[in-house]
Amino acid sequence: MDVEVEVAPAVESSNDRPSLDGVLAKLLSFDGAMCVAVVDSETGMILGKAGSGVDIDLAAAGASVILRARLGSIKALGGDEQIDDVLISLTSQVQIIHPLPRNPTIFTYLIGDKAKSSLAMARYKAAEADLQIQL
């Protein structure tokens, strides 16, 4: 006696967005990229990170202070401006603090080698990640 078993189709995820690790890896795909993190500026806590060459935990804490200060000054001035990017140019590095439009207290933080990286590409990658980061 043969019994037919009907196999239910695999459930497809309606969420086609990549994981945070995947987004971070993609952010590191431009020339000169050193490291990247997604950071909560209110606490300085890193939600995800990738890359090497910098103490990203310490750097992210400092970037959080910078972003909180800029957001606070905008609020104090009564403006309705939003921050697109905060750009920091050091002797050997470029750093981009890019608040997420949906939640400006969360930001992507990219650090690149100044001699090798393209500031325009780093900004493009940060903006591109906005649509993929889910928190």
LINTAUR-V156983 format. One record per residue. N is the residue number from 1. RES is the residue in one letter. PSI is psi as a letter, one per 40 degrees, with the letter a starting at -180 (999 if undefined). Layout:
# LINTAUR-V156983
n: [N	N]
res: [RES	RES]
psi: [PSI	PSI]
This chain:
# LINTAUR-V156983
n: [1	2	3	4	5	6	7	8	9	10	11	12	13	14	15	16	17	18	19	20	21	22	23	24	25	26	27	28	29	30	31	32	33	34	35	36	37	38	39	40	41	42	43	44	45	46	47	48	49	50	51	52	53	54	55	56	57	58	59	60	61	62	63	64	65	66	67	68	69	70	71	72	73	74	75	76	77	78	79	80	81	82	83	84	85	86	87	88	89	90	91	92	93	94	95	96	97	98	99	100	101	102	103	104	105	106	107	108	109	110	111	112	113	114	115	116	117	118	119	120	121	122	123	124	125	126	127	128	129	130	131	132	133	134	135]
res: [M	D	V	E	V	E	V	A	P	A	V	E	S	S	N	D	R	P	S	L	D	G	V	L	A	K	L	L	S	F	D	G	A	M	C	V	A	V	V	D	S	E	T	G	M	I	L	G	K	A	G	S	G	V	D	I	D	L	A	A	A	G	A	S	V	I	L	R	A	R	L	G	S	I	K	A	L	G	G	D	E	Q	I	D	D	V	L	I	S	L	T	S	Q	V	Q	I	I	H	P	L	P	R	N	P	T	I	F	T	Y	L	I	G	D	K	A	K	S	S	L	A	M	A	R	Y	K	A	A	E	A	D	L	Q	I	Q	L]
psi: [h	h	h	h	h	h	h	i	i	i	h	h	h	e	h	e	i	i	i	d	d	d	d	d	d	d	d	e	e	i	h	e	h	d	i	i	i	h	i	h	d	d	e	e	h	h	e	i	i	i	a	i	e	i	g	d	d	d	d	d	d	d	d	d	d	d	d	d	d	d	d	d	d	d	d	d	e	e	i	f	i	i	h	d	i	h	h	h	h	i	d	e	i	i	h	h	h	g	i	h	d	d	g	e	e	h	i	i	h	h	h	i	h	d	d	d	i	h	d	d	d	d	d	d	d	d	d	d	d	d	e	d	h	h	999]
